[in-house]
């Protein structure tokens, strides 16, 4: 039996109201809702505390971004948080909703 494919969703903008933010939060919620139906895929979400609160119930692994870089919603902090999340991931696939 093969191991599941691991996917990290980097959704730092999931709490906003723009088109990208709405897309990110909607897709994250939808993937969380069907995760049990796709046992060959392991999902991990990287977001901010605010993003996690906006998404609501997320049944799978979560890693919060920010910490030492402060609020990673925009500019250099967001770029740093995205790059750190990518570097720390051992997933087979990274999905950035909006890459700076």
C-alpha positions, 0 to 999 in steps of 0.5 A: 500500500502506498503512502498518502499524498501530502498537501500543504495549503498556505492560506495566510489571506483566508480571513479577508474579504477580497476575491482571493481571500474569499476563494481561499476560505471557500476552498479550504472549507470545501476541502475540509468537508470532503477530506474523509472521502479522499483517504489518499490525501493528507491535508495540512493548513497553514494560516493565521489565527484570524484566518483559522477563526474565519474558516471555522471548523477545520478537521485536519492539521493546522500550523499557524503562521506569524509568531516571530514575524508578527502579523503576516497579512501583507508586505515583507512579513507575509513574504517571510511567513510564506517562505518559512511555511514552504521551507518547513513543509515536507509535503508532496505539494504546496498550494499557495492561494496568493503568492507574493 
